[in-house]
Amino acid sequence: MKCETDDLNQYRCELPEVNFTHSLIQEKSIELFDGALTELEKIERAFTFVRDDIAHSWDIQSERVTCEASGVLHFKEGICYAKSNLLAALLRSHGIPTGFCYQRLMLFDTPADGYCIHALNAVYVKSINRWIRLDARGNKEGIDAQFEIEEEKLAFCVDVALDEKNYPMIYSKPHPKTLAVLKEHTNALDMYRRHLPESL
């Protein structure tokens, strides 16, 4: 992985989609991070909450499109692009540098079904002085993403033989292509089937 910028503050700042000063984000942050938690405990709590308590729109077959972190939290649903905004907001609310990473994956089961860009997060862990990737997409049968420090366990393993890939960049902002698709569509199911970007 490589950083878009060496300035860690760029991975802590508020953005329209990562609106961590919103009252809903602040309230959830206080709830999640109560007590004297370590940095790692804060990261794991936020990750587990977004993974398990925020539904993936496709999994629940919801047509609602969410984008901003506060909206994702309010409706408790979103696709991976939206869920990564929420995880970033929760962690950035406590000054933990959090970025955005992407994979190119088959949309469904075969290359004939097309490809899509999948979003996840990278978090800088000060205590170990390195970035780790976390995927809060949401687990289900066949998907078992976990909080791991030594050996990452993401929702998806790329198959380069099938033209899938990990993009190495850790972005400080959500990629414009992912934001555009959220802002241009009002039906999440149609968006997911037909309009997700295939490459960055």
Salt bridges, closest charged atoms under 4 A:
GLU17 OE2 - LYS183 NZ 3.16
GLU31 OE2 - LYS28 NZ 3.03
ASP34 OD1 - ARG45 NH1 2.96
ASP52 OD1 - ARG51 NE 2.62
ASP59 OD2 - ARG137 NH1 2.74
ASP59 OD1 - LYS140 NZ 3.22
GLU77 OE1 - ARG64 NH1 3.14
ASP135 OD2 - HIS118 NE2 2.69
ASP144 OD2 - LYS153 NZ 3.01
GLU150 OE1 - ARG130 NH2 3.90
GLU152 OE2 - ARG133 NH2 2.54
ASP163 OD2 - ARG104 NH1 2.95
ASP190 OD1 - ARG194 NH1 2.54
ASP190 OD2 - HIS195 NE2 3.29
